[in-house]
Amino acid sequence: MWLLMFVAWSLACAGGTYWYLFGKPSLFSLESLRPKESLEPDQEKRNRLLLKALGGFCCVSLVCYVGLWIRSLTLIMKLLLFLVSGSLACTGGTYWYLFLKPSPFSLESLRPTEPLEVDQKKRNKVLKKGFSRERIPENLDAIIIGSGLGGLTTAACMAKKGKRVLVLEQHDNAGGCCHTFTEKGFEFDVGLHYVGQLHENSLMRIAFDQITEGQLEFVTLPQHFDNIHIGQGEEHREYSFYTGKTEMEANMKKQFPDDTKAVEEFFRVMKSGIADRCSSVFRLATTGVTTWADQLTNNKDLQLMFNYLFIGECLQVIAPRDCSLFMNALLIHHYKRGAYYPRGGASEIPYHISNTIRKYGGVAVRKGQEVVEVKAPIVISNCGLFNTFKYLLPPQIQMKHDIQTRAQMMKPGKACVLLFCGFDATAEELDITPTTLWLFKENDIDKSMDKFFAMSKDEAPDNVPMVFITFPSAKDTSSQIRHPGKSCMTVLTMVNYEWFEEWKDSTVRKRGERLHTEYKNRFADHLFNWAWVVYQEIATPLSNEHYLRAFRGAPYSGEHTLERFDPVLMAKNRCDTPVKNLYITGQDVFSCGIAGALHGGLICASTVLGHILYVDLFMMKIKLKGGSILRTLQKLFF
């Protein structure tokens, strides 16, 4: 076929060339030549002939000039007409998209905040609604698997756009890492400890308001929101970390007076080499934190202060040399305007989003006993990239090259151990505050992590290098209303999943005497030992795997290494998948944590709906601030 096309093309070219050379009429010919006439002796006659020739030439030139001018003018007019019509079309299309295209978001959907629901039975009707055939909406547009924040956000956006969605949850409680559990009168959150960028009229705050219709309230935590402790005994040092546009930098300078230039350079880049110079984003994304911090200062304590937020707050427990400077910058920016905690506890988030989904015709249910086949044109997985490709797809689809390639783009993150403690005392009696505590045995995190993760299973519990301690009851102003006279504390640290892997096939709460008493409690004993503790429970990576369906016990799913934030890989790691009409939402779309899951949900909903929801949120932000679009764009880009 290719040979035939080549021969046909060659013949066409040869024929065209022959016609052009020999067959096409020419302006010139030998027949037009005449015999030479005798020289004209009359000079006056010669002058008249020259004048006529010159006049004729001028007339022809004028005609040609006018013709060319008219032709040029026509081309210019056509070009101007094209530009004007194109501009009008773009302006009209933009105007339609910004102001006339139906949006799932509106200020009119916000309602006055209702009183906090403290009746657990009423809350359970929303958060623990069991599955049944009768609850499946007719003519489903999409099924969302997993009721974490990413899945609920996507479902709420789609429901508000008029789509009929069904949210399925394997646990008996909706919310994923935002769910809470209550034991012996103590309420514990399992994944939300604090969150930033929820100041008035922020993009995240507007998004939360829209998917909960204004029902979610946040408590602003004290400006001194983190305490960092380094070393033990006589070598113990304590530092504080503040929120605030100027206070964050000023407080760090005060604590490190000999390194003020390093602190200034740190905040200059964190400020946003990100937004001010787009090219810097790619340089920051592939630069390790240790590599960059070493250029600023030799003070290891200060280097730890530069990077502890991402290593610990996201519980990624990655050595700083493998952490992306870009993500570190985003986290610093995330807390510049304050740290917040949901009033009523973390479960307020799934509680109010679930109500929004139901209001617009969607359904969120937990697992039931009956087996029912449910079909929809679109399936959205909030189970994480690894669970989706490993457990939700048939074996013959799993083995396809493009599926394997996508699954290998990221590595699973580290697992964690959580110790939940309950106290029969108030925060005032215990002298605890909303400030979160970070404990590091040494300031060289690269070295301590390498050493810890190389340890054997039996060595690990006695050599934990880092501990995170948070007091949810002290952060939540409604805690004493809902659970009077009680306080709670959560302690976290990182572990290797392999240390617990031998018990993965055992039943939850019945994993064997050795795990429960000899191994699991060894972590508990070395994490914390405090008076007045009346309830204590430790959750291992296997607990995360059972309750959260966290792959290999990693609550934040994919590992956030330099490779993950390579610009090319980030462009490829989208919410659509090689399987037609199968999408990914949640933490694996952009980043981990509460903010990452929310944005993952918004990005997925934008893709499925074919509607850029961020434009709607941005326009709403401008409207709430009472500014103009032009002024905002000038401020943003110039």
C-alpha positions in Angstrom: 0.0 0.0 0.0 2.8 2.4 0.9 4.6 1.5 -2.4 1.4 2.3 -4.4 1.1 5.6 -2.6 4.7 6.5 -3.4 4.4 5.6 -7.1 1.2 7.7 -7.4 2.8 10.6 -5.7 5.9 10.4 -8.0 3.7 10.4 -11.1 1.7 13.3 -9.9 4.9 15.3 -9.2 6.4 14.4 -12.6 3.2 15.4 -14.5 2.9 18.7 -12.6 6.5 19.6 -13.4 6.1 18.8 -17.1 2.9 20.9 -17.4 4.6 23.8 -15.6 7.7 23.7 -17.8 6.1 22.9 -21.2 2.4 23.3 -21.1 1.7 26.4 -19.0 1.2 29.6 -21.2 4.2 32.1 -21.0 4.3 35.8 -21.3 7.4 35.6 -23.5 7.8 34.1 -27.0 10.2 34.3 -30.0 7.4 35.2 -32.3 6.9 38.5 -30.6 10.3 39.8 -32.0 10.1 42.1 -35.1 12.7 43.2 -37.6 14.7 46.2 -36.4 13.4 49.6 -37.6 15.7 52.3 -38.8 16.9 54.9 -36.3 14.4 57.7 -35.9 16.2 60.9 -36.9 13.5 63.3 -35.7 14.5 64.2 -32.0 11.1 65.8 -31.3 9.3 62.7 -32.4 11.6 60.6 -30.2 10.8 62.9 -27.2 7.1 62.5 -27.8 7.4 58.7 -27.9 9.5 58.8 -24.7 6.9 61.0 -23.0 4.1 58.7 -24.1 6.0 55.7 -22.8 6.8 57.4 -19.5 3.2 58.5 -19.2 2.0 55.0 -19.9 4.4 53.6 -17.4 3.3 56.1 -14.7 -0.3 55.3 -15.4 0.3 51.6 -15.2 2.4 52.1 -12.0 -0.4 54.2 -10.5 -3.0 51.6 -11.4 -0.7 48.8 -10.0 0.0 50.9 -6.9 -3.7 51.6 -6.3 -4.5 47.9 -7.0 -1.9 46.8 -4.6 -3.0 49.3 -2.0 -6.6 48.2 -2.3 -5.4 44.6 -2.1 -3.3 45.4 0.9 -6.1 47.3 2.5 -8.4 44.3 1.9 -5.9 42.0 3.5 -5.5 44.5 6.4 -9.3 44.8 6.7 -9.6 41.0 6.6 -6.9 40.7 9.3 -8.5 43.3 11.5 -11.9 41.7 11.0 -10.5 38.4 11.9 -8.8 39.8 15.0 -11.9 41.7 16.1 -14.3 38.8 15.5 -11.8 36.4 17.3 -11.5 38.8 20.2 -15.3 39.2 20.4 -15.7 35.4 20.3 -13.1 34.9 23.0 -14.6 37.7 25.1 -18.1 36.3 24.6 -17.0 32.8 25.4 -15.1 34.0 28.5 -18.1 36.0 29.6 -20.4 33.1 29.1 -18.1 30.7 31.0 -17.5 33.1 33.9 -21.1 34.5 34.3 -23.6 32.6 32.3 -22.5 28.9 32.4 -24.4 27.1 35.2 -22.2 26.6 38.2 -22.6 24.1 41.1 -21.6 26.9 43.5 -23.5 29.9 44.6 -23.6 32.3 47.5 -27.4 31.7 47.7 -26.8 28.1 48.7 -25.2 29.1 52.0 -27.4 28.8 55.0 -27.1 30.3 58.5 -25.0 27.9 60.6 -27.2 25.5 62.5 -26.5 24.6 66.1 -24.0 21.8 66.6 -25.6 18.4 66.6 -24.5 16.6 69.7 -27.0 13.7 69.6 -24.8 10.8 68.5 -27.9 8.8 67.3 -28.9 11.5 65.0 -25.3 11.8 63.7 -25.1 8.1 63.1 -28.2 8.3 60.8 -26.0 10.4 58.5 -22.5 8.9 59.1 -23.5 5.2 59.6 -26.3 4.8 57.0 -26.2 1.2 56.0 -26.4 -0.1 52.4 -29.6 -1.5 50.9 -30.9 -2.0 47.4 -33.7 0.5 48.0 -31.1 3.3 48.6 -29.6 3.1 45.2 -30.7 6.1 43.1 -32.2 5.4 39.7 -30.3 6.4 36.5 -27.0 6.7 38.3 -24.4 9.0 36.8 -21.5 7.9 38.9 -20.4 5.6 41.7 -17.8 6.9 44.1 -15.9 4.2 46.0 -14.7 5.5 49.4 -16.1 8.2 51.6 -12.9 10.0 52.4 -12.7 13.8 51.9 -11.6 13.4 48.2 -14.6 11.1 47.4 -17.1 13.2 49.3 -15.9 16.4 47.7 -16.2 15.0 44.2 -19.6 13.6 45.0 -20.9 16.9 46.5 -19.7 18.9 43.5 -21.3 16.4 41.1 -24.6 16.3 43.1 -24.8 20.1 43.1 -24.3 20.0 39.3 -27.4 17.8 39.0 -25.7 14.4 38.8 -27.0 11.4 40.6 -24.2 9.8 42.6 -23.8 6.8 44.9 -21.0 6.9 47.5 -19.9 3.5 48.9 -17.9 2.9 52.1 -16.4 -0.3 53.4 -16.1 0.9 57.0 -19.1 1.4 59.3 -18.3 5.1 59.5 -18.1 7.7 56.7 -15.2 10.1 56.5 -12.0 8.1 55.8 -9.1 9.9 57.6 -11.7 12.5 58.8 -13.8 10.1 60.8 -13.7 9.9 64.5 -14.4 7.0 67.0 -15.6 7.1 70.6 -14.6 4.7 73.3 -15.5 5.0 77.0 -16.7 8.6 76.6 -13.5 9.7 74.7 -13.6 10.9 71.1 -10.5 10.6 68.9 -9.8 11.8 65.5 -7.7 9.5 63.3 -6.2 11.8 60.7 -7.0 15.5 61.0 -4.9 17.3 63.5 -5.0 20.9 62.1 -5.3 22.5 58.7 -4.3 25.9 57.2 -5.5 28.4 54.6 -9.0 28.6 56.1 -9.0 32.4 56.7 -11.9 34.4 55.6 -12.5 34.3 51.8 -9.6 31.9 51.2 -10.1 29.5 48.3 -10.2 26.5 50.6 -12.7 28.1 53.0 -15.0 29.0 50.1 -14.7 25.4 48.8 -15.6 24.0 52.2 -18.5 26.4 52.5 -19.9 25.3 49.2 -19.7 21.6 49.8 -21.2 21.9 53.3 -23.5 24.9 52.4 -21.9 27.0 55.1 -22.5 24.6 58.0 -18.8 23.8 58.8 -17.2 26.0 61.5 -13.5 26.1 62.3 -11.7 27.1 65.5 -8.7 29.4 64.9 -5.8 27.9 66.9 -3.3 30.1 68.8 -0.6 31.8 66.8 2.0 29.6 68.7 0.7 26.4 67.2 3.8 24.1 67.3 6.5 23.3 69.8 9.6 21.5 68.6 11.8 19.7 71.1 15.2 18.4 70.0 17.5 16.2 72.1 17.2 14.7 75.5 18.5 15.5 79.0 21.0 18.3 79.3 21.1 18.6 75.5 17.4 19.3 75.2 16.4 22.4 73.2 12.9 23.8 72.7 11.7 26.0 69.8 8.4 27.5 68.8 6.7 27.9 65.4 4.2 30.7 64.8 1.6 31.4 62.1 1.4 34.9 60.6 2.7 36.6 57.5 5.4 38.4 59.3 5.3 36.7 62.7 6.5 33.4 61.4 9.8 34.8 60.1 10.3 37.2 63.0 9.9 34.5 65.5 12.4 32.3 63.8 14.9 35.1 63.6 14.5 35.7 67.3 15.3 32.1 68.1 18.3 32.0 65.6 19.9 35.5 65.9 23.2 34.3 64.3 21.4 32.9 61.2 19.1 35.8 60.3 20.3 35.9 56.7 19.6 32.2 56.3 16.1 32.7 57.7 15.5 35.7 55.3 16.6 33.6 52.3 14.5 30.7 53.4 11.3 32.8 53.6 12.2 34.7 50.4 12.1 31.4 48.5 9.2 29.9 50.5 7.2 33.1 49.7 7.0 31.9 46.3 9.6 31.4 44.0 6.3 29.5 43.5 3.9 32.2 42.2 6.3 35.1 41.2 8.5 33.1 38.8 6.8 30.1 37.2 10.1 28.6 36.1 11.2 28.4 39.7 8.5 25.9 40.4 10.2 23.2 38.4 13.6 23.9 39.9 12.1 23.8 43.5 10.1 20.6 42.7 13.2 18.6 42.0 15.5 20.1 44.7 15.9 18.2 47.9 15.4 20.1 51.2 18.7 19.0 52.7 20.6 20.0 49.5 19.1 23.5 49.7 19.3 23.9 53.5 23.0 23.0 53.5 23.6 26.1 51.3 21.9 28.4 53.8 23.3 27.3 57.1 25.3 24.7 59.0 23.0 24.9 62.0 21.2 21.5 62.1 18.5 22.8 64.5 17.6 25.5 62.1 17.6 23.1 59.2 15.1 20.9 61.2 12.9 23.9 61.7 12.9 24.6 58.0 11.6 21.1 57.1 9.9 19.5 60.0 6.4 20.5 58.9 6.4 18.4 55.7 8.2 15.4 57.2 5.9 15.1 60.1 2.6 17.0 59.5 2.1 15.0 56.4 3.5 11.9 58.2 5.5 11.2 55.1 8.5 10.4 57.3 10.8 10.9 54.3 14.4 11.9 54.9 14.7 15.6 54.1 17.2 14.9 51.3 14.4 13.1 49.5 11.7 15.8 50.2 10.7 18.2 47.5 11.5 21.8 48.3 8.4 22.8 46.3 6.1 20.9 48.7 7.9 22.2 51.7 7.3 25.7 50.4 3.6 25.0 49.9 3.3 23.8 53.5 5.0 26.9 54.9 2.6 29.0 52.8 -0.3 26.8 54.0 0.1 27.9 57.6 1.1 31.5 57.1 -2.5 32.7 57.6 -3.2 30.5 60.6 -3.9 27.0 61.7 -7.5 25.7 62.3 -9.5 22.8 63.7 -13.1 21.9 62.9 -15.5 22.9 65.7 -17.3 19.7 66.8 -14.4 17.4 65.7 -13.1 16.0 62.5 -16.3 14.1 61.8 -18.1 17.4 61.2 -16.6 17.4 57.8 -18.1 14.1 56.5 -21.3 14.8 58.4 -22.1 18.1 56.6 -20.8 17.0 53.2 -23.0 13.9 53.4 -26.0 16.0 54.1 -25.2 18.1 51.0 -24.9 15.0 48.8 -28.3 13.7 50.0 -30.0 17.1 49.6 -29.1 17.1 45.8 -30.2 13.5 45.2 -27.0 11.6 45.9 -26.6 8.8 48.5 -23.7 8.0 50.8 -23.9 4.5 52.4 -21.6 2.1 54.3 -21.3 -1.6 53.5 -24.2 -4.0 54.0 -24.6 -7.8 53.9 -26.4 -8.3 50.6 -24.5 -8.6 47.3 -26.0 -6.2 44.7 -24.7 -5.4 41.2 -24.8 -1.7 40.7 -23.9 -0.1 37.3 -23.1 3.4 36.3 -21.3 5.0 33.3 -18.6 6.5 35.5 -16.7 5.0 38.5 -14.6 7.2 40.7 -12.2 5.6 43.2 -11.2 7.3 46.4 -9.4 4.1 47.5 -6.0 5.3 46.5 -3.9 4.5 43.4 -2.5 1.3 44.7 -5.8 -0.2 46.0 -7.6 0.8 42.9 -5.2 -1.0 40.5 -4.4 -3.9 42.8 -7.9 -4.8 44.1 -10.6 -3.2 42.0 -9.6 -4.3 38.6 -9.8 -7.8 37.1 -6.5 -9.6 36.8 -6.4 -9.4 33.0 -6.8 -5.6 33.2 -4.3 -5.2 36.0 -1.6 -6.8 33.9 -1.9 -4.4 31.0 1.2 -2.4 30.3 -0.4 1.1 30.7 -1.9 0.1 34.0 1.4 -1.3 35.3 3.2 1.9 34.1 0.7 4.1 35.9 0.8 2.0 39.1 4.6 2.2 39.2 4.7 6.0 39.0 4.5 6.2 42.8 5.7 4.2 45.8 3.6 3.5 48.9 4.3 5.9 51.8 5.5 4.9 55.2 3.1 3.4 57.8 2.5 4.8 61.2 1.5 3.8 64.8 -1.0 5.9 66.8 -1.5 5.8 70.5 -4.9 7.1 71.7 -5.0 8.2 75.4 -8.1 9.3 77.4 -7.9 11.4 80.6 -10.6 11.9 83.3 -9.6 15.6 83.6 -10.0 18.8 81.8 -7.4 20.6 79.7 -7.0 23.2 82.5 -6.4 20.5 85.1 -3.9 18.8 82.9 -2.3 22.1 81.9 -2.4 21.2 78.2 -2.9 23.6 75.3 -3.9 23.4 71.6 -0.2 23.6 70.8 1.1 20.5 69.0 4.4 18.9 70.3 7.1 17.5 68.1 9.9 15.4 69.8 13.1 14.6 67.9 15.9 12.6 69.6 18.5 14.4 67.3 18.6 17.1 64.8 20.1 15.2 61.9 16.9 13.7 60.5 18.5 12.1 57.5 20.8 10.1 59.7 18.2 9.2 62.3 15.7 8.0 59.8 18.2 5.9 57.9 19.2 4.3 61.1 15.7 3.6 62.4 14.2 2.1 59.2 17.2 -0.2 58.9 16.5 -1.7 62.3 15.0 -5.1 62.9 11.5 -5.5 64.1 12.6 -6.2 67.7 14.9 -3.2 67.9 12.5 -0.6 66.5 10.1 -0.1 69.5 12.9 1.0 71.8 14.5 3.4 69.4 11.7 5.7 68.0 13.5 8.8 66.7 10.5 11.1 66.3 7.1 11.6 68.1 4.1 13.8 67.3 1.7 14.6 70.1 -1.6 16.4 69.6 -4.5 17.3 72.0 -7.8 17.3 70.0 -9.9 18.1 73.0 -7.9 21.2 73.7 -8.3 22.4 70.1 -12.0 22.0 69.9 -14.0 24.6 71.8 -17.0 22.4 71.9 -15.2 19.4 73.5 -16.3 20.1 77.1 -19.9 20.5 75.9 -19.9 17.1 74.2 -17.6 15.3 76.6 -17.5 17.2 79.9 -14.6 16.4 82.3 -12.6 14.4 79.7 -9.6 15.1 77.6 -7.8 13.1 74.9 -4.4 12.9 73.4 -3.0 11.2 70.2 0.6 10.2 69.8 2.0 9.3 66.4 5.2 7.9 65.0 6.4 6.2 61.8 7.1 2.5 61.3 7.9 0.0 58.6 4.9 -2.0 57.5 7.1 -5.1 57.3 7.4 -5.1 61.2 3.7 -5.9 61.4 3.2 -7.8 58.2 3.2 -11.3 59.7 -0.2 -10.6 61.4 -1.9 -9.0 58.4 -4.2 -12.0 57.8 -5.4 -12.2 61.4 -8.7 -10.6 62.5 -8.8 -7.1 63.8 -8.8 -7.0 67.7 -7.8 -10.7 67.6 -4.4 -10.5 66.1 -2.7 -12.8 68.7 -1.3 -12.4 72.2 2.3 -11.6 71.1 1.3 -8.6 68.9 -1.1 -7.2 71.5 1.0 -7.6 74.6 4.6 -8.0 73.6 5.0 -5.9 70.5 2.2 -3.4 70.0 2.4 -2.3 73.7 6.2 -2.0 73.5 5.5 1.0 71.2 2.9 2.3 73.5 5.2 2.1 76.5 8.0 4.0 74.8 5.8 6.6 73.1 4.2 8.0 76.3 3.6 7.3 80.0 1.4 9.9 81.7 -0.6 10.0 84.9 -4.5 10.0 84.9 -4.6 7.9 81.8 -7.9 5.8 82.1 -8.1 4.7 78.5 -5.3 3.7 76.1 -5.5 2.0 72.7 -2.8 1.7 70.1 -3.5 1.5 66.4 -0.9 -0.2 64.2 -0.4 -0.2 60.4 -2.8 -3.2 60.3 -5.5 -1.0 62.0 -5.0 1.6 59.3 -5.3 -1.1 56.7 -8.5 -2.5 58.2 -10.4 0.7 59.1 -9.1 3.1 56.4 -8.2 0.6 53.7 -4.8 2.4 53.7 -2.5 0.4 51.4 0.3 -1.1 53.6 -1.0 0.9 56.5 0.1 4.3 55.0 -2.7 6.8 55.8 -1.3 9.3 53.3 -1.0 6.8 50.5 1.7 7.6 47.9 5.2 8.5 49.1 6.1 12.2 48.5 9.6 11.9 47.2 11.5 14.0 44.7 10.5 11.6 42.0 6.8 12.1 42.6 7.1 15.9 42.1 9.1 15.7 39.0 7.2 18.0 36.6 6.8 15.4 33.9 5.4 12.8 36.4 3.1 15.4 38.0 1.7 16.1 34.5 1.1 12.4 33.9 -0.4 11.7 37.4 -3.9 12.8 36.5 -7.3 11.7 37.9 -8.2 9.9 34.7 -6.8 6.5 34.2 -6.0 4.1 31.3 -9.3 2.4 32.0 -12.1 4.3 30.2 -14.5 6.2 32.6 -12.5 5.1 35.7 -11.2 8.1 37.7 -9.0 8.6 40.8 -9.8 11.2 43.4 -8.3 12.2 46.8 -4.7 12.3 48.0 -3.0 10.5 45.0 -4.1 13.2 42.5 -2.1 16.1 43.9 -0.8 15.8 47.4 -1.6 14.3 50.8 -3.4 15.6 53.9 -6.7 17.4 54.2 -5.9 20.1 51.7 -4.5 17.6 49.2 -7.6 15.4 49.5 -9.9 18.4 49.0 -8.0 19.6 46.0 -7.9 16.1 44.6 -11.7 16.0 44.9 -12.1 19.3 43.1 -9.7 18.4 40.3 -11.5 15.1 39.8 -14.9 16.7 39.7 -13.7 19.3 37.2 -12.4 16.6 34.9 -15.6 14.4 35.1 -17.9 17.4 34.7 -15.8 19.1 32.0 -16.2 22.2 34.1 -13.2 24.0 35.8 -14.5 24.5 39.3 -11.6 26.6 40.3 -12.7 29.3 38.0 -16.1 29.4 39.8 -14.3 29.4 43.2 -12.0 32.2 42.0 -14.9 34.3 40.8 -16.7 33.8 44.0 -13.6 34.8 45.9 -13.5 38.1 43.9 -17.2 38.7 44.6 -16.8 38.1 48.3 -13.9 40.5 48.5 -15.9 43.1 46.6 -13.2 43.6 44.0 -13.1 43.7 40.3 -11.8 40.9 38.0 -9.4 43.2 36.3 -7.9 44.5 39.6 -7.6 41.0 40.9 -5.8 39.8 37.7 -3.4 42.8 37.8 -2.6 42.0 41.4 -2.2 38.3 40.7 0.1 38.6 37.6 1.7 42.1 37.8 
